[in-house]
């Protein structure tokens, strides 16, 4: 066991948010809400060897709230998460929730979260009300994130107009697909070049991106030869990829696409249950494609992205 892992992909469930979600559309993914508390999380961390968990609000986030209500719930969630991080700075970090797709309100909340709450970064979902992150209307938001040299966890959510099949909630296959769609949208929009100081972490090993990267690059270049296959692939490799729900089946594709310098440890706890999170963590530890020093780097790499955690790297 590695006792100093940094988990970049852990979720918090503020009690007031979970209660209000019931009257604000619920969870359209069909997954449902697990049990969560800071105490349960700390127990899990000790059992898996996690020193620090970077908390974020998962999908559906605050999409069920509208207008001023969405701004208000974002502030309340951020106050809750930042308070946990301030009370236990070695145990918890926090990535802010933004009232997207309202760009003006989101930029204001970024400023408050960084300047007042001292958050560690931002969590953005793959789409907001059906609009993906490469949308030109979001450019001012990305400019502010660039100015902050922000760490951004890009977490999938339910794609627009998706039909959820019986026994197949969206987190099973729709979420990886939406991560892939969002990531390639950012590549096509040129965001990896335009905002080079933003460290973008793709959840769940990047969805299907490592597996289909050559397909995407070759086909995009054949349709619009403004950028070469090599440029497109280099842009895709600029992302960071977390290990939540990846090993063992996803690791060969991920490691063929990138290396340990761009892979960070993640669990997706508690939406990936304690049992599931432990299974995938054990799968990672036993991954035969990884050398011991590579596994150690992956387990602690998030500390190089979040500067205040450098002491435990």
C-alpha positions in Angstrom: 0.0 0.0 0.0 1.1 3.5 -0.8 0.4 5.7 2.3 0.8 9.1 0.7 -1.6 8.9 -2.3 -3.2 12.1 -3.4 -6.7 11.4 -4.7 -7.6 14.2 -7.3 -11.1 12.7 -7.9 -13.1 12.4 -4.7 -16.6 13.8 -4.3 -18.3 15.5 -1.4 -22.0 15.5 -0.8 -23.2 18.5 1.2 -26.3 17.5 3.1 -28.3 20.6 2.1 -27.4 20.0 -1.6 -28.5 16.3 -1.4 -31.8 17.3 0.2 -32.6 20.1 -2.2 -31.6 18.0 -5.2 -34.7 15.9 -4.6 -36.8 18.9 -5.6 -34.5 20.2 -8.3 -34.6 17.5 -10.9 -32.9 14.7 -9.0 -30.1 12.9 -10.7 -31.0 12.3 -14.4 -28.2 9.9 -14.8 -30.1 7.2 -13.0 -27.3 6.5 -10.6 -28.5 7.7 -7.3 -26.8 9.2 -4.2 -24.6 7.1 -1.9 -24.0 7.6 1.8 -21.3 10.1 2.5 -19.8 12.0 5.4 -16.3 13.4 6.2 -15.9 10.7 8.8 -16.7 7.9 6.3 -14.3 9.4 3.8 -11.4 9.6 6.3 -11.9 6.0 7.2 -11.9 5.0 3.5 -8.7 7.1 3.0 -6.9 5.4 5.8 -7.8 1.9 4.5 -6.6 2.7 0.9 -3.5 4.8 1.8 -4.8 8.2 0.7 -3.1 11.1 2.5 -5.2 13.9 0.8 -8.5 13.8 -1.1 -9.3 16.7 -3.4 -13.1 17.1 -3.1 -15.5 18.2 -5.8 -19.2 18.1 -6.5 -20.2 15.5 -9.0 -22.8 15.5 -11.7 -25.6 16.5 -11.9 -24.0 19.3 -9.9 -26.3 22.3 -9.7 -28.0 22.0 -13.1 -31.4 21.6 -11.5 -31.2 25.1 -10.1 -31.8 28.1 -12.4 -31.0 31.8 -12.5 -30.2 33.4 -9.1 -30.8 30.1 -7.4 -28.0 28.5 -9.3 -25.6 31.2 -8.2 -26.7 30.9 -4.6 -26.3 27.1 -4.5 -22.9 27.3 -6.0 -21.8 29.8 -3.3 -23.2 27.6 -0.6 -21.6 24.4 -1.9 -18.2 26.2 -2.3 -18.5 27.6 1.2 -19.1 24.1 2.5 -16.2 22.5 0.6 -13.7 25.3 1.3 -14.6 25.1 5.0 -13.7 21.4 5.1 -10.4 22.1 3.4 -9.5 24.9 5.7 -10.4 22.8 8.8 -8.3 19.9 7.6 -5.9 21.2 5.0 -3.7 18.1 5.0 -6.7 15.7 4.6 -8.8 17.7 2.1 -8.5 19.9 -0.9 -11.4 21.5 -2.8 -12.3 22.2 -6.4 -14.9 24.9 -6.8 -18.3 24.5 -8.5 -19.4 27.3 -10.8 -22.9 28.5 -11.8 -22.3 27.6 -15.5 -23.3 28.3 -18.2 -23.6 31.9 -16.8 -20.1 33.1 -17.6 -20.3 36.4 -15.8 -21.5 34.8 -12.6 -19.0 32.0 -12.9 -16.1 34.4 -13.3 -17.3 36.3 -10.2 -17.4 33.0 -8.3 -13.9 32.1 -9.5 -12.6 35.4 -8.1 -14.4 34.8 -4.8 -13.3 31.2 -4.5 -9.6 32.0 -5.2 -9.3 35.3 -3.4 -11.5 34.6 -0.4 -11.9 30.9 0.0 -8.4 29.8 -1.3 -9.7 26.8 -3.3 -7.3 24.5 -5.0 -8.9 24.6 -8.4 -12.2 24.2 -10.3 -14.4 21.3 -11.3 -16.1 21.7 -14.7 -18.6 19.3 -16.1 -18.3 18.1 -19.7 -21.4 20.0 -20.7 -23.6 22.6 -19.1 -27.2 22.6 -20.3 -26.0 20.9 -23.4 -23.2 23.4 -24.2 -19.7 21.9 -24.3 -16.6 23.6 -22.9 -15.1 24.6 -26.2 -18.1 26.9 -26.9 -16.7 30.3 -27.8 -19.1 31.9 -25.4 -17.0 30.4 -22.6 -13.8 32.0 -23.7 -13.8 34.7 -21.0 -14.1 32.0 -18.4 -11.1 30.2 -19.8 -9.2 33.4 -19.9 -9.8 33.9 -16.2 -8.7 30.2 -15.5 -5.6 30.9 -17.5 -4.8 34.0 -15.5 -5.2 31.9 -12.3 -3.1 29.0 -13.8 -6.0 26.9 -12.6 -6.2 23.1 -12.0 -9.4 22.0 -13.7 -11.0 18.6 -13.2 -13.2 17.9 -16.2 -15.9 15.5 -15.0 -18.6 14.0 -17.2 -22.3 14.5 -16.9 -25.3 13.1 -18.7 -25.1 14.0 -22.4 -28.0 16.1 -23.8 -31.1 14.1 -25.1 -29.5 10.8 -24.1 -31.8 7.7 -23.8 -30.9 5.8 -20.7 -31.3 2.1 -21.3 -32.7 -0.2 -18.6 -30.0 -1.3 -16.2 -27.4 1.1 -17.8 -27.3 4.4 -15.9 -25.4 7.1 -17.7 -22.2 6.7 -15.6 -21.6 3.3 -17.2 -21.0 4.3 -20.8 -22.5 7.7 -21.4 -20.1 9.5 -19.0 -16.9 8.2 -20.7 -18.4 9.1 -24.1 -19.2 12.6 -22.9 -15.7 13.1 -21.5 -14.3 12.1 -24.9 -16.6 14.5 -26.8 -15.8 17.4 -24.4 -12.0 16.8 -24.5 -11.9 16.6 -28.3 -14.1 19.7 -28.5 -11.5 21.5 -26.4 -8.7 20.3 -28.7 -10.6 21.4 -31.8 -11.3 24.8 -30.3 -7.5 25.2 -29.7 -7.8 25.5 -25.9 -4.8 23.4 -25.1 -2.7 25.9 -27.0 -4.6 29.1 -26.1 -4.7 28.4 -22.4 -1.4 26.5 -21.7 -1.3 27.4 -18.0 -4.5 25.6 -17.2 -3.8 22.1 -16.1 -6.8 20.1 -17.3 -7.4 16.7 -15.7 -9.8 14.3 -17.5 -11.8 12.0 -15.2 -11.8 8.3 -15.6 -8.7 8.0 -17.7 -10.0 10.4 -20.3 -13.1 8.4 -21.2 -12.4 6.8 -24.6 -9.9 9.5 -25.7 -6.7 7.4 -25.4 -8.3 4.5 -27.3 -9.7 6.6 -30.2 -7.1 9.4 -30.3 -5.6 8.3 -33.7 -9.0 7.9 -35.2 -10.0 11.4 -34.1 -6.8 13.0 -35.2 -6.7 11.4 -38.6 -10.4 12.1 -39.4 -10.3 15.7 -38.1 -7.2 16.5 -40.1 -8.7 14.9 -43.3 -11.8 17.2 -43.0 -10.1 20.4 -41.8 -6.3 20.4 -42.5 -5.8 23.6 -40.4 -3.8 21.4 -37.9 -1.8 18.2 -38.6 -2.4 14.8 -37.1 0.7 15.3 -35.0 -0.5 18.7 -33.6 -3.9 17.2 -32.7 -2.3 14.2 -31.0 0.1 16.5 -29.1 -2.9 18.6 -27.9 -4.7 15.5 -26.7 -1.5 14.4 -24.8 -1.4 17.7 -23.0 -4.3 16.6 -20.8 -3.8 14.9 -17.4 -5.7 11.7 -16.9 -7.0 10.3 -13.6 -7.1 6.6 -12.8 -10.6 6.3 -11.4 -12.3 3.2 -12.7 -9.5 2.5 -15.3 -7.4 -0.5 -14.3 -6.8 -3.1 -15.6 -8.7 -3.0 -18.9 -8.1 0.7 -19.6 -4.4 0.9 -18.6 -2.8 -0.5 -21.8 -4.6 2.1 -24.0 -3.8 4.9 -21.5 -0.1 3.9 -21.2 0.2 3.5 -25.0 -1.1 7.1 -25.3 0.7 8.9 -22.4 3.0 8.2 -19.5 3.2 8.5 -15.8 4.0 12.2 -16.0 0.4 12.9 -17.1 -1.5 10.3 -15.0 -2.9 11.2 -11.5 -4.5 8.9 -8.9 -8.2 9.0 -8.5 -11.0 6.9 -7.0 -14.4 8.5 -7.7 -15.4 7.7 -4.1 -18.2 7.5 -3.0 -20.1 7.4 -6.3 -17.8 4.5 -7.0 -18.7 2.6 -3.9 -16.1 1.8 -1.2 -15.9 -1.8 -2.6 -15.5 -0.6 -6.2 -13.0 2.1 -5.3 -10.9 -0.4 -3.4 -11.1 -2.9 -6.3 -9.8 -0.4 -8.9 -7.1 0.9 -6.5 -5.9 -2.7 -6.0 -6.0 -3.2 -9.8 -3.8 -0.2 -10.3 -1.4 -1.4 -7.6 -1.1 -4.7 -9.4 -0.9 -3.3 -12.9 1.9 -5.2 -14.7 2.4 -2.4 -17.3 3.6 0.0 -14.6 7.0 0.0 -13.0 7.2 0.6 -9.3 8.6 4.2 -9.7 5.8 5.0 -12.2 3.1 3.8 -9.9 4.6 5.9 -7.1 4.7 8.9 -9.4 1.0 8.4 -10.3 0.0 8.1 -6.7 1.5 11.5 -5.8 1.6 13.5 -9.0 -1.4 15.7 -8.1 0.9 17.3 -5.5 2.9 18.8 -8.3 -0.3 20.3 -9.8 -1.6 21.7 -6.5 1.4 23.6 -5.1 0.3 23.7 -1.4 0.5 19.8 -1.4 4.1 19.7 -2.6 5.3 18.9 0.9 3.8 15.4 0.7 5.1 14.6 -2.8 
